[in-house]
Amino acid sequence: MVQKILNVAIVAMLTLAVTAHDFTHCPGVTDELQITAVSLSPDPVHPSCNVVVKVSGGPTAIAVSGGNATLSLILFGSTVYRKGYDICTEFGVSCPVPAGEKWSGQIQQAIPKEIPTFGSIKAKVDIYNQTHILSCFTMTVALGPSGCPSLRGATNTDVQKV
């Protein structure tokens, strides 16, 4: 009986470690990728540690054969960090994605050590191809204390403190 309770508790903790995160589509941008879910692990994020951001969507309004995503971290209205990713090679999307298909991708990113260990930060992700923006979303991300918790849901074996 005790083992059964422990097993249920462990499954519950793993489920909570990677949960959907509230996000908002950017105003004035047509969401051609039909983003439906975003999750973070860990949540809250911890400066000087890696975070895994998973994004999924579809069915897409258009075919996607390539493009880029830009992650921006915004603190008190100023962009304090920006990094770009190729959506097919670094974001993990299996390209090409035919129109009308579902898709998913993820990035693993170190949170800069200069980010505070309290409060929250705004994250913005722009996804675009060679001709226009395909989607954009923002979310408020809670910041945790220093020290890196283990990451659930990461596919890389080298998740570690940076």
N, C-alpha and C positions, 0 to 999 in steps of 0.2 A: 504494500500500500504506500509506504514512504517513497519507494522507488518510482511508483507511478506519479505521485505528486511532484517529485523532482523532475521527472521527464516533462510533465506539463509545464512546469515553471521554466525549464530551459527552452522549450519551444516558444513559449510566450515572450521570453527575453529576446530570442533571435528574431521573432516577428517584429517586435518593437524597434529593433536596431535598424531595420531598413523599412521605413514606412513612407507613404506618400507625403509629399511636402506641398503646402499651399503655394500656388503660383498664379500670376496674372499675365494674360496676354498683353503685349504692348499696344497702347491705343494707336489707331491709324495704320496698323500693320495687319494685312490679311494673313491668317495662319494657314498657309498652303500645306504645311506638314501635319496639321490637325493634332497638335501635341495634346495628349490626354493625361499624362502622368509624369511627375518629377519626384525623385527620391534622393536623399542624401544619407551618407553613412561615413562618419558618425553624424548625428544631429542632436545637439549642437556641434558645430565645427570647432576645432581647436587650432589656434595659431601655431605655426611650425610643424604641423601634422598634415598628413594627406587626407583628402576627402574624396569619396567616390560619388559622382553625380550621374544618376541614371535617368534617361529621358526616353519616353516612348510615345508613339502617336500613330495616326492613320485612321482611316484610309487617306492617303495623300491626294491632294488636288492635282498634282502634276508628277511626272516622272523625275526622279532625282538621280543624276549620274555623277555628281560631284558637288563640291562647294566647301564652305568654311563656316566655322562657328567661332564667335568671340565671346569669352567670358570676361565681364567687367565687375570689379568689386567697388562699390560706391559707399563712402563714409562721409557723413555730414554734407552731402551734395557734391562731393568731389570724387572723381575716379582715382583710386589709390593703387589699382592693379588692373592690368589688362593682358590677356593672352589669347592667341588664336590657335585654332585646331583645324586640320583637314577632316571633314566629317566622315570620309570613307576610310582613311588610314589611322587617324588618331582618335576619332570619336567612336569608332567601332560600328558604324552603320555599314551593313552589307550592301554595297552599291553594285549595280544600279538598283534603285527601288522603283518598280513600275508604278504608274499612276494607279490609285485605288488600293494600294497595298499598305499593310501595317508595317511598322519598323521600330527598331529600338537601338539605342547606343549608350555609351557611357564614357566618361573621362575620369581620370584620377589626377588630382591636382594638389600640390602642396599649398597650404594656406600660408601666406607670408608671415614671418615672425613679428613684423611690425604692426600687425593687426591687433587691436586690443583684445584682452581676455574677458571682456564683459560686454553686455549690451547686445546689439545686433548690427548687421551690415546688410546693405542691399546688394543683391547679385542680379546681373542682367546678362542674358544670353541672346545674342543675335545670330541667326543662321541664314546664310545667303549663298547664292550661286554666282556665276559669272555676270549675270545681268540684273539681279534684284534680290531683295530680302525675301526669304521663304517663310520665316517665322521669327518671333521675338517674345521672350517672356522675362518677367522679373519676379523676385521673391525676396522676402525678408528672412535672413538667416541668423539664428541665434549663435552667439559666440560663447564658447566654454573656456574653462581654465586651461592653463598650460598643462602639458602631459598628453600623450597620445593613447586613446583607447584603441582596442583592437577593432579592425574594420570588418563588418559582416557584409557579405555580398560582393566583396572585391574579387576580381578574377585574377589579378596579378599576384604573384607570390612574393613580390618585393615591397609590399606595403610597409612602410616604416617611417620613423621620424626623420625629418629632413633637416 
